[in-house]
Amino acid sequence: MIVIKLKEVKLAYERRVGKRCTWAELALRIGIPKDTLVAMANRENYNTTLHKVNMICKAMKVGVAEVLEYRPGAERKKPAEKRSASKLKATRKRKPRA
């Protein structure tokens, strides 16, 4: 599985510039909404685009290898299958009419 190491990149950036920065400041600098950036940092299986990875690399002056990491064996968990309302209705047992 490919993991986005955004928290590590943020800490390295803060050490490099010599001051702390919030997710909101970082999002503004990168050009990505704050909620998206926080989701990328916190969700293990966040699926992003190479365009966003490129924006992060460019704004923080780091290489792709510093942002992304391949972790073998840590495969992505599949989300639980969601049933639509029509499927739920079809699976309910109906009482026969008398």
C-alpha positions in Angstrom: 0.0 0.0 0.0 1.2 3.5 -0.7 1.0 5.8 2.3 1.0 9.6 2.3 3.5 10.8 5.0 2.1 14.3 5.4 2.5 14.6 9.1 6.2 13.8 8.8 6.6 16.2 5.9 4.9 18.9 7.9 7.2 18.4 10.9 10.3 18.4 8.6 9.0 21.6 7.0 8.5 23.3 10.4 12.0 22.3 11.5 13.4 23.7 8.2 11.7 27.0 8.4 12.1 27.3 12.1 8.5 27.9 13.1 5.3 26.0 13.6 2.5 26.2 11.1 -1.1 25.2 11.3 -2.9 22.9 8.8 -4.8 26.0 7.6 -1.6 27.9 6.9 -0.1 24.9 5.2 -3.3 24.3 3.1 -3.2 27.9 2.0 0.5 27.6 1.0 -0.1 24.4 -0.9 -3.5 25.4 -2.5 -5.5 22.5 -1.2 -8.6 22.9 1.1 -7.7 22.4 4.8 -10.2 19.6 5.3 -8.6 17.7 2.3 -5.1 18.2 3.7 -6.1 16.9 7.2 -7.9 13.9 5.7 -4.7 13.1 3.7 -2.7 13.3 6.9 -5.0 11.3 9.1 -6.6 8.6 6.9 -4.4 5.7 6.2 -6.1 4.7 2.9 -6.7 8.2 1.5 -6.9 8.1 -2.3 -5.4 11.2 -3.8 -4.3 12.4 -7.2 -0.8 12.9 -8.4 -1.7 16.5 -9.1 -2.2 17.0 -5.3 1.0 15.2 -4.5 2.8 17.4 -7.0 1.3 20.5 -5.3 2.5 19.4 -1.9 6.0 18.6 -3.2 6.3 22.0 -5.0 5.0 24.1 -2.1 7.1 22.3 0.6 10.1 21.9 -1.7 10.4 18.2 -1.1 10.6 15.1 -3.4 7.9 12.6 -4.0 9.8 10.0 -2.0 9.5 12.2 1.1 5.7 12.4 0.7 4.9 8.9 -0.4 6.0 5.5 0.9 5.3 2.0 -0.2 4.6 -0.4 2.7 4.4 -4.0 1.6 1.9 -6.2 3.4 -0.2 -3.2 4.6 -3.0 -3.7 2.0 -5.9 -1.4 1.8 -9.0 -2.4 3.7 -12.1 -2.5 1.4 -15.0 -0.5 2.7 -18.1 -2.4 3.8 -20.5 -2.9 0.9 -23.3 -0.4 1.2 -26.7 -1.6 0.3 -29.1 0.7 -1.6 -32.7 1.1 -0.4 -33.9 -1.0 -3.3 -31.6 -3.9 -2.4 -32.8 -3.7 1.2 -36.4 -3.9 0.1 -35.7 -6.8 -2.1 -34.1 -8.8 0.7 -36.9 -8.3 3.3 -39.2 -11.2 3.7 -42.8 -10.3 3.2 -45.6 -12.0 5.0 -48.0 -13.8 2.6 -51.4 -12.2 2.4 -54.3 -14.2 3.8 
